[in-house]
Amino acid sequence: MPNTIDQNYKKYGYARVSSKSQEANSSLKSQKQELIGNGILENNIIIEVGSATNEIKNRPEFQNLIQNILKEGDTLVVTKIDRCARNTLEFLKLQNILFKRNIQFISLDLPYSEDLNINKLISITLSSIAEFENNRRKERQMQGISAAKKAGKYRGRKTVITKKLIAEVKYLKQNKMLSVSQIVKITGRSRNTIYKVLKEHLGYVPNRLIKHEETNEHR
């Protein structure tokens, strides 16, 4: 049975997918359907394409939702806790911001209480457990990779940097003069990936993101 939500204030949903390929599949559609089924108007659902490893401050749509859209007494709803925060520290930061502004937070995969303090405690506790399980899963994954390497069967992780992505980043940076944050939003790739493309494939100088030949011209 879905959690019931107080109808007295505005309710907003946040849906996130990590890449444009996911945007086209059922992940985003299922999130929207679940949010709508729990009383969120479709116009009040904020959608973002971005890596789960990105800090909250590096998600422009989520930042706008928290800082400019949500008001005191409103409710923020997500389908799963990792849609807005991947680790306990990030989640604690978010909870603190929302709690101070008397904004309810509901993750539909967690138990929910009408009491704001109890709801906060439940969310933090289960967030910690979720992070613990995620770390355990990573450990098992690393053990599997180690075993595969010893057996000579490990081929490595498939890179997300393709000729198509390099060309797209080059066009957006050099022709459109867009910032890294804007390129991240358009491509759906992480900041680390975009920085790697700019530095290792397009010859940009680290930290300054200008071409090597541009530095030579100004000497």
Backbone hydrogen bonds in HBPLUS format (Angstrom, degrees):
<---DONOR---> <-ACCEPTOR-->    atom                        ^
c    i                          cat <-CA-CA->   ^        H-A-AA   ^      H-
h    n   atom  resd res      DA  || num        DHA   H-A  angle D-A-AA Bond
n    s   type  num  typ     dist DA aas  dist angle  dist       angle   num
A0075-THR N   A0010-LYS O   2.99 MM  65  6.42 149.3  2.08 155.4 163.1     1
A0012-TYR N   A0075-THR O   2.87 MM  63  6.18 165.8  1.89 167.7 171.6     2
A0077-VAL N   A0012-TYR O   2.80 MM  65  6.10 157.0  1.85 160.9 167.4     3
A0013-GLY N   A0044-ASN O   3.01 MM  31  6.26 156.4  2.07 134.1 141.7     4
A0046-ILE N   A0013-GLY O   2.78 MM  33  6.09 164.5  1.80 157.2 152.7     5
A0014-TYR N   A0077-VAL O   3.03 MM  63  6.42 146.3  2.14 162.0 167.2     6
A0015-ALA N   A0046-ILE O   2.87 MM  31  6.20 166.8  1.89 163.2 166.7     7
A0048-GLU N   A0015-ALA O   2.99 MM  33  6.45 145.6  2.11 154.9 165.0     8
A0017-VAL N   A0048-GLU O   3.09 MM  31  6.59 155.3  2.16 159.4 167.2     9
A0050-GLY N   A0017-VAL O   2.87 MM  33  6.26 157.9  1.92 152.3 158.0    10
A0022-GLN N   A0019-SER O   3.15 MM   3  5.34 124.2  2.48  98.9 111.7    11
A0023-GLU N   A0019-SER O   3.13 MM   4  6.47 141.1  2.29 138.1 149.5    12
A0024-ALA N   A0021-SER O   3.29 MM   3  5.45 138.5  2.48  96.3 106.5    13
A0025-ASN N   A0022-GLN O   2.99 MM   3  5.08 142.0  2.14  99.1 110.6    14
A0030-SER N   A0026-SER O   2.81 MM   4  5.82 161.8  1.85 154.7 158.8    15
A0031-GLN N   A0027-SER O   3.13 MM   4  6.33 154.7  2.19 145.2 152.0    16
A0032-LYS N   A0028-LEU O   3.03 MM   4  6.26 166.4  2.05 153.6 156.5    17
A0033-GLN N   A0029-LYS O   2.98 MM   4  6.18 161.5  2.02 149.2 154.5    18
A0034-GLU N   A0030-SER O   3.02 MM   4  6.15 156.1  2.07 144.4 150.4    19
A0035-LEU N   A0031-GLN O   2.97 MM   4  6.21 157.6  2.02 151.3 157.6    20
A0036-ILE N   A0032-LYS O   2.88 MM   4  6.05 165.7  1.90 154.9 158.8    21
A0037-GLY N   A0033-GLN O   2.91 MM   4  6.00 150.4  2.00 140.1 148.7    22
A0038-ASN N   A0035-LEU O   3.04 MM   3  5.14 145.6  2.16  99.0 109.6    23
A0040-ILE N   A0035-LEU O   3.13 MM   5  5.58 154.5  2.20 140.8 140.1    24
A0039-GLY N   A0036-ILE O   3.09 MM   3  5.31 146.3  2.21 117.3 114.3    25
A0044-ASN N   A0041-LEU O   2.84 MM   3  5.20 148.1  1.94 109.9 120.5    26
A0045-ILE N   A0042-GLU O   3.18 MM   3  5.39 159.9  2.23 113.2 113.4    27
A0054-ASN N   A0051-SER O   3.21 MM   3  5.50 155.7  2.27 104.5 111.5    28
A0058-ASN N   A0055-GLU O   2.84 MM   3  5.35 151.8  1.92 114.6 123.9    29
A0059-ARG N   A0056-ILE O   3.09 MM   3  5.43 154.6  2.16 119.3 118.1    30
A0063-GLN N   A0059-ARG O   2.89 MM   4  6.06 159.8  1.93 160.0 166.8    31
A0064-ASN N   A0060-PRO O   2.97 MM   4  6.12 157.0  2.03 145.1 150.8    32
A0065-LEU N   A0061-GLU O   3.02 MM   4  6.24 152.7  2.10 142.5 150.1    33
A0066-ILE N   A0062-PHE O   2.99 MM   4  6.25 162.7  2.02 152.6 156.1    34
A0067-GLN N   A0063-GLN O   2.87 MM   4  5.94 170.6  1.88 154.9 158.0    35
A0068-ASN N   A0064-ASN O   2.85 MM   4  5.33 155.1  1.91 135.9 144.0    36
A0069-ILE N   A0064-ASN O   3.28 MM   5  6.65 135.5  2.49 147.6 155.8    37
A0070-LEU N   A0065-LEU O   2.97 MM   5  6.05 169.1  1.98 172.3 170.0    38
A0074-ASP N   A0071-LYS O   2.99 MM   3  5.58 161.9  2.02 140.8 142.6    39
A0073-GLY N   A0102-ASN O   2.97 MM  29  5.62 148.7  2.07 125.7 135.7    40
A0104-GLN N   A0074-ASP O   3.01 MM  30  6.39 147.5  2.12 162.3 158.1    41
A0076-LEU N   A0104-GLN O   2.80 MM  28  6.12 166.4  1.82 155.8 158.2    42
A0106-ILE N   A0076-LEU O   2.82 MM  30  6.18 160.6  1.86 166.6 170.8    43
A0078-VAL N   A0106-ILE O   2.94 MM  28  6.45 154.3  2.01 158.6 166.6    44
A0108-LEU N   A0078-VAL O   2.92 MM  30  6.33 164.9  1.94 159.7 161.2    45
A0083-ARG N   A0080-LYS O   3.09 MM   3  5.68 164.6  2.12 118.1 122.5    46
A0084-CYS N   A0081-ILE O   3.30 MM   3  6.07 161.1  2.34 117.0 121.0    47
A0085-ALA N   A0081-ILE O   3.23 MM   4  6.37 156.2  2.29 147.6 154.5    48
A0091-PHE N   A0087-ASN O   3.05 MM   4  6.29 156.6  2.11 149.8 157.2    49
A0092-LEU N   A0088-THR O   2.78 MM   4  6.01 152.6  1.86 152.4 159.7    50
A0093-LYS N   A0089-LEU O   3.09 MM   4  6.39 154.7  2.16 148.5 154.6    51
A0094-LEU N   A0090-GLU O   3.08 MM   4  6.37 160.4  2.12 146.6 151.6    52
A0095-GLN N   A0091-PHE O   2.80 MM   4  6.04 167.8  1.82 155.4 158.7    53
A0096-ASN N   A0092-LEU O   2.94 MM   4  6.04 155.2  2.00 145.4 151.7    54
A0097-ILE N   A0093-LYS O   3.13 MM   4  6.40 157.2  2.19 147.1 152.5    55
A0098-LEU N   A0094-LEU O   2.99 MM   4  6.27 167.6  2.01 159.8 162.5    56
A0099-PHE N   A0095-GLN O   2.76 MM   4  5.77 160.4  1.80 149.4 155.8    57
A0100-LYS N   A0096-ASN O   3.11 MM   4  6.13 162.9  2.14 144.7 148.4    58
A0101-ARG N   A0098-LEU O   3.13 MM   3  5.23 130.3  2.39  97.2 110.4    59
A0103-ILE N   A0098-LEU O   2.92 MM   5  4.97 170.4  1.93 145.5 146.4    60
A0102-ASN N   A0099-PHE O   3.08 MM   3  5.01 163.4  2.11 105.3 109.0    61
A0110-LEU N   A0107-SER O   2.89 MM   3  5.56 163.0  1.92 129.9 131.5    62
A0119-ASN N   A0115-ASP O   2.87 MM   4  6.04 164.2  1.89 159.2 164.4    63
A0120-LYS N   A0116-LEU O   2.95 MM   4  6.08 150.7  2.03 142.1 149.8    64
A0121-LEU N   A0117-ASN O   3.05 MM   4  6.32 158.6  2.10 145.6 150.7    65
A0122-ILE N   A0118-ILE O   2.91 MM   4  6.16 164.9  1.93 156.9 160.4    66
A0123-SER N   A0119-ASN O   3.01 MM   4  6.14 167.0  2.03 148.6 152.1    67
A0124-ILE N   A0120-LYS O   2.98 MM   4  6.16 165.5  2.01 153.1 156.8    68
A0125-THR N   A0121-LEU O   3.00 MM   4  6.09 167.1  2.02 151.7 155.5    69
A0126-LEU N   A0122-ILE O   3.00 MM   4  6.17 169.8  2.01 155.0 157.8    70
A0127-SER N   A0123-SER O   2.83 MM   4  5.88 142.4  1.97 141.8 153.1    71
A0128-SER N   A0124-ILE O   3.02 MM   4  6.24 153.5  2.10 147.1 152.8    72
A0129-ILE N   A0125-THR O   3.15 MM   4  6.50 153.9  2.22 143.5 150.5    73
A0130-ALA N   A0126-LEU O   2.88 MM   4  6.05 155.5  1.94 143.1 149.9    74
A0131-GLU N   A0127-SER O   2.94 MM   4  6.21 153.8  2.00 147.2 153.9    75
A0132-PHE N   A0128-SER O   2.96 MM   4  6.20 156.3  2.01 145.2 152.1    76
A0133-GLU N   A0129-ILE O   2.92 MM   4  6.22 159.7  1.96 152.4 157.2    77
A0134-ASN N   A0130-ALA O   2.93 MM   4  6.12 150.5  2.01 142.6 151.3    78
A0135-ASN N   A0131-GLU O   2.88 MM   4  6.14 155.7  1.94 151.7 157.6    79
A0136-ARG N   A0132-PHE O   2.95 MM   4  6.23 153.6  2.02 146.1 153.8    80
A0137-ARG N   A0133-GLU O   2.92 MM   4  6.13 153.0  1.99 144.5 151.8    81
A0138-LYS N   A0134-ASN O   3.00 MM   4  6.29 150.9  2.09 143.3 150.9    82
A0139-GLU N   A0135-ASN O   2.97 MM   4  6.24 152.5  2.04 145.6 152.9    83
A0140-ARG N   A0136-ARG O   3.01 MM   4  6.32 159.2  2.06 150.3 155.1    84
A0141-GLN N   A0137-ARG O   2.93 MM   4  6.16 149.0  2.03 142.3 151.5    85
A0142-MET N   A0138-LYS O   2.87 MM   4  6.16 156.1  1.93 149.9 155.6    86
A0143-GLN N   A0139-GLU O   2.94 MM   4  6.22 152.6  2.02 147.0 154.9    87
A0144-GLY N   A0140-ARG O   2.95 MM   4  6.19 149.1  2.04 141.6 150.0    88
A0145-ILE N   A0141-GLN O   2.93 MM   4  6.26 152.0  2.01 147.2 155.0    89
A0146-SER N   A0142-MET O   2.88 MM   4  6.08 160.3  1.92 148.3 153.6    90
A0147-ALA N   A0143-GLN O   2.99 MM   4  6.20 156.6  2.04 144.3 150.2    91
A0148-ALA N   A0144-GLY O   2.95 MM   4  6.14 152.7  2.03 142.9 150.8    92
A0149-LYS N   A0145-ILE O   2.86 MM   4  6.13 150.5  1.95 150.1 158.0    93
A0150-LYS N   A0146-SER O   3.09 MM   4  6.36 158.9  2.13 147.0 152.0    94
A0151-ALA N   A0147-ALA O   3.05 MM   4  6.27 142.3  2.20 139.3 149.7    95
A0153-LYS N   A0148-ALA O   2.75 MM   5  5.00 160.7  1.79 156.7 153.4    96
A0152-GLY N   A0149-LYS O   2.99 MM   3  4.90 152.0  2.07  98.2 107.0    97
A0166-ILE N   A0162-THR O   2.97 MM   4  6.25 166.0  1.99 155.9 159.5    98
A0167-ALA N   A0163-LYS O   3.00 MM   4  6.15 160.3  2.04 145.2 150.3    99
A0168-GLU N   A0164-LYS O   2.94 MM   4  6.14 152.1  2.02 143.5 151.7   100
A0169-VAL N   A0165-LEU O   2.86 MM   4  6.07 164.8  1.88 158.0 161.0   101
A0170-LYS N   A0166-ILE O   2.94 MM   4  6.07 158.9  1.99 146.1 152.6   102
A0171-TYR N   A0167-ALA O   3.02 MM   4  6.19 157.9  2.07 144.7 150.0   103
A0172-LEU N   A0168-GLU O   2.98 MM   4  6.19 165.3  2.00 150.9 155.0   104
A0173-LYS N   A0169-VAL O   2.87 MM   4  5.95 154.5  1.93 150.6 157.3   105
A0174-GLN N   A0170-LYS O   2.86 MM   4  5.75 165.5  1.88 148.4 153.2   106
A0175-ASN N   A0171-TYR O   2.89 MM   4  5.13 144.7  2.02 127.7 139.1   107
A0176-LYS N   A0171-TYR O   3.16 MM   5  6.63 147.4  2.27 150.8 159.1   108
A0178-LEU N   A0172-LEU O   3.03 MM   6  5.84 171.3  2.03 149.5 151.4   109
A0183-ILE N   A0179-SER O   2.98 MM   4  6.27 155.7  2.04 149.5 156.5   110
A0184-VAL N   A0180-VAL O   2.83 MM   4  6.07 156.2  1.89 153.7 160.4   111
A0185-LYS N   A0181-SER O   3.11 MM   4  6.33 156.2  2.17 142.7 148.3   112
A0186-ILE N   A0182-GLN O   3.05 MM   4  6.30 156.4  2.11 147.0 152.9   113
A0187-THR N   A0183-ILE O   2.89 MM   4  5.97 169.7  1.90 155.6 158.5   114
A0188-GLY N   A0184-VAL O   2.84 MM   4  5.54 143.5  1.97 140.7 150.2   115
A0194-ILE N   A0190-SER O   3.10 MM   4  6.44 162.4  2.13 152.0 156.1   116
A0195-TYR N   A0191-ARG O   2.86 MM   4  6.05 164.8  1.88 155.3 159.8   117
A0196-LYS N   A0192-ASN O   2.96 MM   4  6.09 150.2  2.05 140.6 148.9   118
A0197-VAL N   A0193-THR O   2.96 MM   4  6.27 153.1  2.03 148.4 155.4   119
A0198-LEU N   A0194-ILE O   2.96 MM   4  6.22 166.1  1.98 154.0 157.3   120
A0199-LYS N   A0195-TYR O   2.90 MM   4  6.03 161.7  1.94 150.5 155.4   121
A0200-GLU N   A0196-LYS O   2.82 MM   4  5.55 157.3  1.87 143.6 150.8   122
A0201-HIS N   A0197-VAL O   3.00 MM   4  5.03 143.5  2.14 124.1 133.9   123
A0202-LEU N   A0197-VAL O   3.05 MM   5  6.37 123.4  2.38 152.2 164.7   124
A0204-TYR N   A0198-LEU O   2.85 MM   6  5.47 160.8  1.89 145.1 145.2   125
A0212-HIS N   A0203-GLY O   3.27 MM   9  6.29 138.8  2.45 165.8 170.9   126
A0205-VAL N   A0210-ILE O   2.75 MM   5  5.48 164.3  1.77 147.6 150.3   127
A0209-LEU N   A0205-VAL O   2.82 MM   4  5.09 147.9  1.92 172.0 164.4   128
A0214-GLU N   A0211-LYS O   3.04 MM   3  5.20 132.8  2.28  98.9 111.9   129
A0215-THR N   A0212-HIS O   3.08 MM   3  5.37 128.5  2.36 101.9 114.4   130
A0216-ASN N   A0212-HIS O   3.23 MM   4  6.63 150.8  2.32 146.5 154.6   131
A0217-GLU N   A0213-GLU O   3.11 MM   4  6.28 146.2  2.23 140.0 147.8   132
A0219-ARG N   A0216-ASN O   3.36 MM   3  5.43 168.4  2.37 106.0 108.4   133
